Amino acid sequence: MWANRYLNLGAFAAPAPFTFGNVRTIPNVRDCPVLNENLSAQKNFRISEAVRVQFGAEIFNLLNRHQWFGLNQDTGNTAAFGTFASASDPRTIQLHLKLEF
């Protein structure tokens, strides 16, 4: 349960009884960096003078790096504190073939 947390709840202490604490949420915590590589390539083939075929591929998130979203920074919610709500989409590949005449 504790192994998948980004933030350590043990680093925060509850205030003494009948006193005010100084934080409820943590506004200045850095999220994970955004790293994304996309690649596109295409090749034209001439079949005849009037006919041409174009083949192409687009790869989104080439290195399959994930971006984590929704870091829970609410110290009052101990079950979800320091966890992420979701991740970005995995690698996506699309191919196309176009015939021109």
Residue pairs with C-beta under 8 A, 6 or more apart in sequence:
4 83
5 81
5 82
5 83
6 32
6 68
6 71
6 82
6 83
6 84
7 26
7 29
7 71
7 73
7 81
7 82
8 82
9 75
9 78
9 81
9 82
12 23
12 75
14 21
15 21
15 22
23 75
24 74
24 75
24 76
25 73
25 74
25 75
26 73
26 75
27 73
29 71
29 73
31 68
31 71
32 67
32 68
34 67
35 63
35 65
35 67
36 61
36 65
36 67
37 61
37 62
37 63
37 65
38 58
38 59
38 60
38 61
38 62
39 58
39 59
39 62
40 56
40 57
40 58
40 59
41 56
41 57
42 54
42 55
42 56
42 57
42 96
43 54
43 55
43 56
44 52
44 53
44 54
45 52
45 53
45 54
45 55
46 52
47 53
50 101
51 99
51 100
51 101
52 99
52 100
52 101
53 97
53 98
53 99
53 100
54 96
54 97
54 98
54 100
55 95
55 96
55 97
55 98
56 95
56 96
56 97
56 98
57 93
57 94
57 95
57 96
58 93
58 94
58 96
59 91
59 92
59 93
60 89
60 91
60 92
60 93
61 88
61 89
61 90
61 91
61 92
62 91
63 91
64 90
64 91
66 87
66 88
66 90
67 87
67 88
68 84
68 86
68 87
68 88
69 84
69 85
69 86
69 87
69 88
70 84
70 85
70 86
71 82
71 83
71 84
71 85
72 80
72 81
72 82
72 83
72 84
72 85
73 81
74 80
74 81
75 81
